[in-house]
């Protein structure tokens, strides 16, 4: 297993994507430079950015001013997520923003500071009960929930049991029409409380899988020696951020109906598309470079998180290991449980050693495979013996659904220009 990458990867040079010039705080971005003597205005000037693109450029500049962001794609994603909070009533899904870091002093709290001052109707907390949160959510005008130190809420042990209801609330609030029910009042009437609201959560280490799967994930990292950012002072710096917040609101609120009716083309599918769709809509409303930037960020960041799941997701890791075990002996029709476990436990980088001195056991294997409906049975092998084992065709559908093998890359095109007729290529 390769070491996990600390950040969302940026596009390699020569990828074909052109990044717009970085906005400078206090200066207009994307403005038309005055032509020099002898230049034709119509031939050399480009159209000024739209109002929405200009506001997003300015927000991106503020993000980069105060925070050492892990990649340009991450800057794009955060700017679009912040803007999307101002149109929450238009969305079917409320994407989460997961700001995670491997350790402290990686800038996650500073990023949350900037986000807090630019989102719609902020509702910030460090430790709140589920009842306090859902009673604060207005179904007509949802707030933006902001949670710092989220890792302490979802730690193992008693803390996890205490906050299981909070996790369920955050998961339910990703989709519209998932209220929580409570009995209240002297007559003990059942009352519905809305849960739908966009949420940003910052913490050390990955958040629970069910939250990460519904989130735009920003993987922060500690600043390098050459990376400089401006200091952040609440009294001095929040007015400029609040001004951007007000500009976002003024631009987007009149576009509510248009946003509701928009179904943007997406480069991803299923839950990833649900999560990123509001950001793509915002980018399309802004125009300029933003539609392309949004889809580049979407594709790059979701691909990276899919790789993270393959490396770190326990059950996914097991399925990949089983596929390798079958392939290692020529993909037989059946494989005994004993040989399968020997292959899995031989991987010294796998987490199976945590299951005991002997590694993964037959019972542990059965428990991990149970959610997929896969179990061992008495099998007859080519040498005439019988033993507990698995048939390869038991896994085919599960492999295709949860850990499909990468598609082979298309072979490079062979240039034919200049070849004589009949020349072999």
N, C-alpha and C positions, 0 to 999 in steps of 0.2 A: 504493500500500500504506500502510495506516495504521501509525503507530508502535506497536510491541508494548506491551501493557499490563504494568506492573511487578508486578501482583498478581492473584490470583484475585478476580474482581469479587464484591462483596456484593450481596444482594438489594436492589432499590430500595425506597424507602418505599412503603407501601401495597400490598406484594406479597401480603399476607395471611398471611405467616408470623410467628408470635409467638415472639420469642426469650425464653428463660427468664432470670430475673435472674442477673447475673454473680455467681459465688461469690466470697466474700472469704476469703483464707487465714486459717485459725485460727478461722473461724466456720462454724457449720452452714449449709447452703444448703437452700432449699426448705422450711424449718420453718414450722409454723403459727403465725401471730401470735396472741397472746392476744386474745380478743374484748373490745371495749370494753363499758362498762356498757350494758345494754339490748339487746345483739346476741344473736341466736340462734346458739349454737355450731354446730348442724347446718346452718344455712342459710348461714353465712358462711365456715366453715373448709373447706380443701381437704385431700385425703388427703396424708399425708407421702410423700416420694419413696421408691421402693423402694431396697433396699440397693445394687443395681447403679447406678441413676441417681444416687444420692448419691455413690458413689465416682467416677463419671465427672464429676460436677459439681466435685468437689474437685480432680480431675486437671486439668480445664479451668481452674480458678482458678490452679493452680500454673503452668500454661503461660503464662497471661496476666500472671502476676506477674513472671516473669523475661524474657519475650520479647515484643517488639512484633510480634504476629502480623499477617499481611496482611489477614485477614478473619475474620469469625465462622465461616464455612464451613471455613476452614483449621484453626481451633481444634478444631472438631468432628471433622474428619477425623483430626488427629493424636491426639486423645484416644482415638478408636475404634481407630485403628491400634495404638497402644500396648497397649490392652486385648486386641486380637486376638492379640498375640504370646503371650499366656498360654494360648491354646487352639490352638496350631499343629498339634497332632496331629489336630485335628478337621477341618482344611481340606483341600480339594483343590488350592487355589491359595494361594501365599504372596505377597501383594501387597508390592511394593517401596514405600518412602517416599522420594521424590526431593525433597531440600531444596536448592533452587537459588536463586542470586541473581545479579544482573547484575554485581556487583563486591563487593569485600571490605567488611567492617564492616556487613553487613546482618542479622546475628543468626543465621545458619545454624549456626555452631558452638555458640552458646549454646542454640539449640533442640535440637541433638544432645546437649548435656550433660543437659538435662532428660529427653529420651527415654532416654538411656543408663541413668539411675537408676531408671526405672520399667518398662522392658521385662523380659521373661522371659529369664533366662540370657544375659546380654549377651556378645558376642564382638566387641570393638572393635579396629580396626586403621586405620592410615594407609596403609601400603604392605605388602601381603602377597602371597606367591605363590599361584597357584591350588592347588598341592599342599598348602600349609599350611592353606588354607581348607577344602578338602573333607575333609582328614584331621581337621579339628576339628568336623565336622558329625556329630552322632549321629542316626541315623535314628529312634530311638525317642523321643528328646527333643531336637528341633532347637534350637540356640541362635538368638539374634537377632543377625544380622551387622550391624555398624555401621561404616561407612566414611567417614572425614572426608577432606577434600582429594581427593575422587573425581575432580575435573577433571584432576588431575595424572596419574592413572592412565590416562585415556582421551585424553590429548593426542595431537596428530598426530605423525607421525614414528616414531622408534624406540620411544618410550614406548608408543605404541598397539600396535605389533607385539609388544612384550614382554608387554603385559597383555591381548592378545586372548583368551588362555585364561581370564583372570579374567572378562572380559565374557561369554564363552560360559558359564562356570559360573554367573554371576549370572542369566543368561537361563534356563538349564536349571532352576535352583532355584525358578523361579516356579511350576512344576507338579510335583505328586507323581509319582514313578515315572520320573524322568529321571536315572538314576545316571551317573557317569563311570566309565570302565573303565581300570584300570592293571595292568600286569604287575609283580608284586612277589614277593619271597621268593627263596630260592636255587633253587627249582624253576620259577621264572618262571610262576607261576600267574596267570591273569586274575582280578582282584578288582574287585568293584563297590563304589563309594563313593557314598553318598547325597549329593545336592545340595540337597534340599528344605529351605529355611529362609527365614524372613522377613528382609528386609534393608532398612536405611535408609542412603542415600548422600547426602552433602552436598558441594556443590561450586559453583564459579563457572561460570556459563553452563550451558546444557542438557547433560545427559548423552547418551550415544548413544541414537538413536531406539528401538532395540530394548529398552532399559531404560526409557525414558520411557513407552513404550507399555504397560509392565507395572506402572506405578507410580501411586500417589496423589501428585500433584505439588504441592508447597508452594513458591510463588514468593515468596521473602522480599524485603524492600525495606528501605532504610536508614530509621532512625527520623526522624520529623519533629521539629521543635523542641518541640512540645507533648506529644510522646509520652514518657512516663516509665515505666521498669521498675526493679525492684529489682536490686541487685547480687547476683551469685551467688558464694558461697564454699563450696567443696566440703565442708570440715569442718563448717561451720555448717548448710548447707542440704540436704545429701543425706539426713540422717535422715528428714526429713519426706517427701521423695520416695520413699525406700525403704519408708516406712510405707504409702504409697499402692500401691506395687508389691506389697507383701505382702497388702494388702486385695484387690487385683485377683486375685491368685492364689487366695486363700481363697474368693472369690466364684465364680470361673469354673471352677476345676478340677472341682468336682462336677457341672458342667453339660456335661461333655464329650460324653456320649451324646446329649443333647438338641441340642447344637450340630451334631453330625454329621448328624442327621436333619432339620434345618431347611432348607427351601428358601424363602428370603424373597422376596417380590415385589420386583422391581428396576425402577428407572426407566430403565435403560440395557440394552444387549445386548452379546453377544459378549465380547471380551476385557475391556472395561470392566466388564461384569457379573462376570466371573471375579475381577477385581481388587477390586471393591468389595463382593462378597458377604460375606466375613468381617466387614467393618465393619457391614454391615446386620444380620447375625445378632447381633452384640454389642449393637447398638442395640435390637433387638427383645427380647433377653433382659433388658435394663435397663428397658425400658418408659418411662413418663412422656413427656417431650418428645423423647426421643432417637430413636425411629423416624422421626419427621417431620424432625428435624434432620439425620439421616444421609442421607435421600433428597434433601433440599434441597441438601446439600453435594455429594452424588454428581452430581446433575443439573447444578448450576451449574459445578462444577469440571471435569467431563468435557466439557461444552459449550465451556468456555473453551479447554481443551487442543485440542479439535477445531479451533477457530478458529486456534490457534497453528500447527497442522499445515498448515492451508490457506494461511496467510501464509508460513510458513517452510519447509515440506517441499518440496524441490526438484522432485521429480516431480509432486507434487500441484499445485504452483504452475504447472508446465508444462501440465498438463491443463486447468487453469482458463484459462490464457492461450490455449490452442488453441481452447477453446470460445468465448472472446471474439473470437478472430480470425474464426471462422466466422460468429458473430453479427454482427460488424461489417460484413460484406458480404452480409447477407441470408440466411445459412445455406444456401449452395449445396451441391449434392450432392458436389462435388469442389472442392478448393482446391490450387493448385500449391504445391510446397515453397518456391519463391521468395517468393510472396506471404505464406505462413505465417510464414516467417522474418522478413520485413520487419515484419510485425505484432508478432511477439514481441520483436524487437530494438528496436522503437520505444518500448517501455515502459522509460523511464529508471530506474525504481525496481526493475526486475527484475534478477536476478543474472546475466543472460546476457552482460553486458559482460566478466565474468571469464573467458569462454571465448576471448578474444582481441580484437584490435583491431576486428574486424568483428562481434563478438558471437557468438551461437550459429550454428554451421555445419550444413550438411546431415548431416555425419557425427555431430556432437555430438547433433543431434536424434534420429538413428536409435538411438544408444546409449542415450539416456534413455528412449526408447519401447520398446526391445527387451524389457524385463521384462513388458510388457503384451501382447506378441505383435503389436504394431502396426508396420508398415513402409510405406515409400513404394513406389510402383509407377508404371509408365507409365500416364497417364490421358489420356482424350480430353475436351476442353473444348467448351462450346457453340459457340465460334467455329470449331471444326474443327481447332484446333491440338492437339498432344500434348506433354506434359511430365511430369516427375516430380511426383507429388503424392499427396494423401491423400483418401480418401472420408470424408464426415462419418459414415456409418454404421459406420465402423471404430471410432469413439470412443464410440458411444452406451452400450454395456454398461460400458465402463471409466469413463465419466463417472458413470453411475448408481451404480457400486460405490465409487469412491474420492473423488469430489467432487460429490455430488448437490447440485443447486440447492436453496436453502432453500424450504420449502413456503410458499405465500402465506398470510398471516395470515387467519383467519376475519373476515369483515366484522362490525363492531360491531352488536350487537343494537339494533333500533329499538324504543323504547318504544311500546307501543300503548295503555297504560292512559289512559283519558279521551278516546280518539278516538271520534267518532260513527261508527255503522255506515256502511260504504261510503266512509269517508274514505281517500284515497290515503296510503300510507305512504312 
